[in-house]
């Protein structure tokens, strides 16, 4: 008897939800019916302008080096790059295993987020810049917006403290800093999700704390 009562309650809830969905669809259909040809033309033109503007942005981003993960050869080039792009992720690195792990993740993210410039610079060959930005632990990511360092990702502490963090975890951290668009038309994400965890297979180099 109790089971029957529960079933009736569930059925009633399902009917209520179905009715609400149906009413919502009816409202949307009615709204479409009220749109005349002139309105459709305005919407179409607006959408075309938006697409044109986004295409122009992407062309500009690509011309500035977005879409690839590249090395900046000098401190002078660093300043030129951060002035040219609104959003920059710069990896201060040295030749060790932890920095190679970061390289692999950033190579993936650079292709997915062309709205942001991804680059790296050798900290040991950039003493002025490293001192100015207080770079001590390597790897360090400087998250730069509008030519100013807004945030840092220092080592792996915020990524679980180990080198087997996933690209998605790093992506979420960058998105929280608003240096990338986590979702949206500026992001060239693949529709098929693949596992992108980079795991350590050998440790010829130890982690760097200086």
Order of alpha helices (4+ residues) and beta strands (2+ residues): alpha-alpha-beta-alpha-beta-alpha-beta-alpha-beta-beta-alpha
